[in-house]
């Protein structure tokens, strides 16, 4: 993540599974370490380099809901623990899911809510423009 985003958005501990789909390799059920408005850190052993693009699929299934955060993203940092991923685009529904998740998981939801920028830090696109998990391709 850019140095500016690191300073501006609080990271929330968020231990959930996520699927990462890179052009040449997919990783299912990876564990997220933390999440913020601009991206996430994912535990694991990855060979992808900084600036490699991927599709993120985070499913949250509950008794009365089935929500999915689907986003295109890029690797911005690699460590021995895993990779930091920055969101590049997502649908409006995924953006609302991300905001609701951050507010729900935050110890202080008011301070997290105050961090939401007037302008989204990545592109919010229409549903039909966003690649699905099965049709994701890189240019």
N, C-alpha and C positions, 0 to 999 in steps of 0.2 A: 504494500500500500504506500501511497505517496506519504512523505513526511507530514504534509498538511492534514491528510485524512487521519493519520495516527493520532494527531493531537486533538482533532476536532470531534471525534466520535468515540464514545465509551464502548469498550469491549465487554460483552456479556458472556459469562460462562454458559455454554450451550452444548451439552453432551448429547447429541443426536446423530443418527446415521444419515449420510448423504451419498449420492451416487455422482461420480465425476466421469464424464465422457470426453476424452481427448480424441483427436483425429485418429491416432494410431493405437489407442489403448483405453479400456474402460476399467473403472474401479467401483465396485458395488459395496455398499454398507461400510463406507469409511466413517471414522468417528470425528465429528467436529469438536474442536477445543473451545473456540469462542467465535462470536458473531458480532458484527456491528453494522451500521447502516451502509457501509461501503464494501464489506466483504467478510471473509471468514478465514480461520486457520484450521487446516485439516491434518490430523495425525496420519502418518503412514510413510512408506518408503516409495518415493516417486522418482522417476528418471527425467521427468519433464523439466525444462529449463524456464527461466524467467521469460515472460512475454508469450508463453505457450497458451493458446486459447482452449477453453473447454466449455462444456455445457454442464450446469449443476442442476440436479434434481433432488429436492428435499421434500419428502412426503410426510405429512402429519395426519395420521388417522386416529380418529376418536370415535366415541360411541355415536355421536350425532353429526360428525363432520369428517370430511376428507379433503384436506387442503394440500396444495402443491406449490412450492416455490420453484420456479424454473427460470434460470438466468444464464446468459452467456457471461463468461468471466475470463480473466487471464491470471496466470501465475505472476506474482510480484516479488516473492521472496521464497527461497528454499532453505531448509535447515535439516539437521539430522533427525529432528522430530517429525517433520512434515512440510507442508507448503502453505503459504499465505496466498489467498486468492482475492482479487478485487473484481467486483461486479462491473460489467460493461453495459449490459442491457437486461431488462426484464419487462414483463407485462405489468399493466397497472394493478391487476389482481395479485400478482406476486409481490409487487411493491407494498400493497396494503397488508398482505400476509406478513411480510418482513417487519413492517412497522408495528403491527399488532403483537408479533412474537417478541420483539425487543421490549415493548411496553410491559407485556405480561411477565417476562423473565427478569426484568430489571428490579434491583433492590429498591431503587428510587425512580419510579416511572415518570415522575414530573421532570426530573433533570434530563432523562433520556428524551422525553417529548420536546423539551426545549432545544435539544440538539438537532431536531429535524430541520433541514435547511428549507429556505423558501423555494429554492430550485433543487430538484433531485440531483444527487452527485453522479448519476449515470443516466443513460437513455431509457425512458419508459416508452414501450412500443405497444402497438395494437396486437391482439391475440394472433391474428392470422399471419403477422409478420414474424412471429417468434418461432424458431425451429423447435420441433417436438423432439423428444428423446430418440425416436426412431429415425428421424430425418436429418439429424445434425450433421452438417458438413462444414469444413473450413475452406476458405478461399486462399 
